[in-house]
Amino acid sequence: MILYSHFVVPVLCILLVSTSAFSFSFTTLLPDQLRRSTTINHGHHAVEPAHETFGLPRFGLSSRLAAGRRSSSSPKTVNVDDFGAKADGTDDSKAFKAAWEEACASTNAVLVVPENRIYHLKPLTFSGPCSSGLTVQIDGTIKASNKPSDYSADPRHWLQFVNLENFNVRGAGTINGNGKIWWLKSCKINKSLPCKDAPTAITFLNCKNLGVSGIRSRNAQQMHIVFQKCVNVKAWNLRVIAPGNSPNTDGIHVTGTQNISILSSVIRTGDDCISIVSGSRNVIVRDIICGPGHGISIGSLGKGKSEAMVSDVFVNRARLTGTTNGVRIKTWQGGSGYAKNIFFENIVMNNVSNPIIIDQNYCDQKTPCQKQGSAVQVQNVLYRNIQGTSASEKAIKLDCSNSLPCKQIVLQSINLASVSAEDKEAASCANIKGLTTFGRVSPQCS
């Protein structure tokens, strides 16, 4: 066992991360126990995340979202059919927009998309601010227009929810991006084509106190669900599905968002199951089934010499199957900023390539990336209780920057075997200042 006291005592033993919404406290990462205890403060109350019930959003959202509903004797129901939606294969966008305007102006309204009906929509933006307590109840199917000309005004978005507070989207319905026509035009499928953006299926932009639950997102044009510049979010019980060869179909993408929980969801796509990029902090990911896909990723960060900042990410209890990566941190050379205070624990890998990977020489472009003298700083990363099988020769690959090495990386209770009885699993660890191991770690870094 290698012990670096300057790391364990001030960083892992007592790490406090505070925001105006809540605080995390880590006090038990000691060499003989290395067990995390996390509390999240809701005013005068503390809730243990491991014992959370999934009925209402976290970070104080339960009281905020419920307060508006209690102010009215009964919610106002706004049904899209009452505004002219036909669900007959024709465009229902005008009816949805009219229903939204009515619901948005009403306190504690529920906008209903009825079950057993399929509605076709062109790109739409559902904007706030709205009256308090608005909910969208999706029980039917919403299907995207497959005409590229319909996206000419904004080729990067299909459905957007913008500038909303105390807002819920829920139901057992499906949002279908109708993505096949976009995938066939991707440069990752047809190398002769130029690389162009395709629409994100669902974007939540500048939302506060947001709950998203129960819905199914299928076959997005590109990314499925994006949380962008949001604060206080809970997303749970989601199913995100697309073929494993569908390009750039990230399941849930978190950017510039603080205080977000992603819980109890199944994600099977052609790209990252969950991707967390710059400006995001206080992110909890728990009870996730992932695969196919590219795993759970921090990044990519630092592309085009940009500054990136990600911190306080907690991934706990996940099962990955057949993914091209497991838990990954990926940064481009030449960037700046940091990815720090990141915890991956209690994860099962089944036939996963690159189960544990830090790649600070990430290069996702046709031409080789030039060597750079700067990098995003990766520091304070814990991998704990990660078990299963690796489909790649290297089950652990920590490829840190030569110009700005990783700092304070902990491996504890790692057991990753080769999926092939004929091959021996291996590990490589380069350019790390402060690598600490606890318990059995297999394979060992060379």
Disulfide bonds with the S-S distance in Angstrom:
Cys104-Cys130 2.02
Cys187-Cys195 1.96
Cys273-Cys290 2.11
Cys363-Cys369 2.01
Cys400-Cys406 1.97
Cys429-Cys445 1.68
